[in-house]
Amino acid sequence: MFDRAKLRHRPHLATADFLHTLVAGELVDRLSLVTRHFERGLAVGPLTPALREIWAGMPIDWTFASPDAADRPDVVADIAMPFRRAFPLAVSINEIHLADDPVRVLGEMRGTLQADGLFLGAVAASGTLAELVDALLYAEAEISGGAAMRVAPFGDVRRWGDALSRAGFALPVADEIRVTVRYDSLFALLKDIGAMGLRGILTERSPAPRALFAAADAHYRAHHADADGRLRATFAFALLSGWAPDPSQQKPSKRGSASMRLEDALKAIDPE
């Protein structure tokens, strides 16, 4: 689905890395709530100066892996991770949703972890760029009577939670955050998407009609603008966590092993 060569070359990301730094900060906050201390960790994803500063603020000896050699990572790696049971901690920022097989990539991340190691990740989720999808679909249908897929589909948070389980993580957790970014025009939004290295990355895409983006901008303004005329763009992220399995971990009770019915337990709390 995705053009891997384009995803490995993002020379302008540092000018539009605000979403990457936002989710990196979210994961750092969540890591601070974990009582275990991690001396070493693997960080997978782009390495702009702002992101390096975030990772440097943590007392962890990081090994950096990025698909872009220009990021000067410790290891240039796109999908497959050349590590096996090497780290107590692994973090991935906005990369896994760009894989054709996200479950396999999550399995690769699990494979980098030592037993009882922690994985934290951030991925784009359903609802991302919903306004842009609406504007492009409407404009293209109006111009040509049909519409091509011009924005990749994103899985919802429940599917990402299922993917963690399918990849073999123990104690999987997935929740969601949403961010609204405002732009002066559709073209300013597309410029940021291009700087992120995410424009034109679908391997199967149709040439855009010449009038498409002007018509989409008009629809966007009519249906997704605030009172001051600026356009809203939604970005949704599933924040993922899971542990490499280990016999010492807490296990859910076996089905049917409860000593009290749920109805009786609820009545004990509130007889009414």
N, C-alpha and C positions, 0 to 999 in steps of 0.2 A: 504493500500500500504506500510506503514512504520511500522517497529517494534518499538512500543512506549517504550518498556523496554530498548532497546539499546539507544534510544535518551535521556532517563532519566539518563544515566550513561556515563559521558564523563570525566574520571579522568585525561586525559592528554591534555585537551584543552588548558591549559595555555601555553603549548609549541608550539602551532600553532594557536594562537588567532589573528593573524595579520589581517585577513579579517574582523573579528568582530570589532576590534579596528578601522579599516579603515572606515567602514560604520558608526560606532558610532560617529566618528569624523565628518563625513559628516552631520549626523543628528544634531549634536551640532552646526555646522556652520549654518545650515538652521534655527535652532531654534533661533540663535542670530539675525536673520533678522526679526523675528516676534516682533512687537512693544509691544505686551502684556507681562506683567510680570506674571510668574507662580510661586507661592510659593510652591506648592506640585505637585508631579508627580508620575506616575507608570512606572517603567522600567521592561520590560519583556524580559527574555533571559538569557544567561549564565553570570556568575559573576566571571571572572578571576580577579586577582589583577590589571591587566592593565585596564580592563573595569571599575572596581570600582574607579580607579584613574580618569578616564574620567568623570564619573558621579559626583565624589566628587568635580571636578573643576567647577561645576555649582551651583549657589545660589538657589538650589531647594531642598526641603525636600522630598527625594525619598522613595518610598516603592518598594522593589525589589521582583519580582516573577520569579522563575526559576523552570524548571522541575526536576533539579538535587538537591536533598537535600544536597549533599556534597558542593554545592556553598554557603551554609548557607544564603539562602534568607529569607526575612521576611515571605514569603508565598511560599510553594512548590505547584506549579500549572503547569500542563502540557498543556491542551487545554482550558478547561473551566476556566474562571476567576471568583473568588468568590467575586467580587465587583460589585455594581450596582450604577451608577451615583455618584461615589465617588471622582473622580479626574478631575481637569481642564486640565490635560495633561497626555497622555499615549504614551510610546515609546516601540517599539518592534524591536529587533535585531535578524535577521536570524533565525526565528522560524516558521513563518506562512507558508512558502513554504513547510514545513515538515509535514503539516497537510493533512489528506485525504480530508477534506472539507475546503479549505482556506476561502471561503466566510463566512462560519459559524464562523470561528475563528475571522475574521475581524468584524463580528457582535458582538462577545463577547467583542472585544476591544472597539467598539463603546458603548457597554453597560456599560463599566467602567467609561465613561466620563459624566461629568455634561453637561447640555445644553450649547452649544457654546464652548465645550471643544475641544482641538486639539489632533489629533493622528498623530504620525510620525512613519514610519516603514521602514525597509530594508529587502528585500527578494531576494533570488537568482532568476535570470531571464534567459530566453532563450539565449543560447550561452555559458553558463557556462560549462566548461570542454568539449567544442566541440572537441578539439584535442584528448582527451582521448576517447571520444565516437567513433571517427573515427578510432583510432588505435585498440580499442577492437573489433569493428564490423569487420574490415578488417581481423584481426588476427584470430578471431573465424570462420569467413567464410572460410578462407584458411585452417584451421585445420579440421573443422568438416562439412563444407558445409552449416552451418546455424549460427544463432546468437541469443543470448538471451539478454534481456534488463538488462544491468549491471549498468547503470547510470540513475537515475530518470529523467523524463522529467521536464522541467521548462517552466512556462508560459512567454509569451513575455510581454513587458511593457504595451501594449495596453490592454491585458487581465487583467493585474493587475489593471489598471485604471477602467475597467468595474467592476472588483470585488469590488472595493471601493464603486462604485455606488450601486451595488446590495446589499451590506452590510448596506446601508442606510446612508452613509456619505454625508454631504453637501460639496460643493466646492472641489470635489476630484481632486487630481493632482498626476500623476505618471511620473517620468522620469528615465533615466538610466545612470549608470556609468559602465565603463569596466576597468578591471585591468588585466595586464599580469604579471604573476609570472614565473620566470625561474628556472628550476631544472636541476640537473646533470643527472638524470635518471628518468624513469617512476616509479621506486621503491621509490625514494625520494618523489615524488608527492603522491604516495599511502600511504606513511608513514604519511604525513601531513593530508591526508583525514581521515586516521584512528585515528589520535590524535584529530581531530575535532569531532570524534564520528559519522562519516558519512559513514564508510565502513561496508558493509554487513547489511544495515538497511532495505532493501526491504524485505517484508514478503514473496514474491514469487520470488525465484531466483534459478537458476540452478547451480550445482557445476561447477567450472571452470576447464576446461581441464588443465592438468599439464603444457603443453607447451604454454598456452595462453599468459601469461604475458611476457615471453621472446619474443614471436613473436610480441606482441603489442609494446614492447619497441623498437624492430628493425624498425617497421613501423613508430612509433613516431619519431625516429631519422631521418628516411629518408624523412619525410614530414613536420615535425613541429619543426625543430631545427634551431637555429641561426647559424651564421658562426663559432662561437666558440664552437659549439657542444652542447650547453645547450638547453633544451627543453622548449617550451613556453606552458603555461597553462592559458587559459582565464577564468576569473570569471566576470560575468555580474550581476549587482544588480539593481533591480527596487527600487527606493526611493519613498515612498508613503506619502501622507499627505491628511487629510480630517478632517472635523469638525463635531461634533455632532450637529444635526439640532437645530435651534433656530429661532423664529419668527423675531428676530432683524437682521438676516443675509441678505446680499445682495441677491436678487433673479434675475435670468435671465429674460429679457423682454419677454412678451408673443409673440408667433409667429404671424407675420403680424402687429406688433405694430410700426414698424419703420416709421419714417416720410420722409425718403429718400431711394431711391433704391441704392444698393451697387454700381452699374455701375455709377450712377450719382455722388456718393461720391468719387469714384476713379477718375473720370474726373475732379472734383473740385480740387483734389490734384495735378493731372498731366494731363493737357488737351491733351497731346500727346498720 
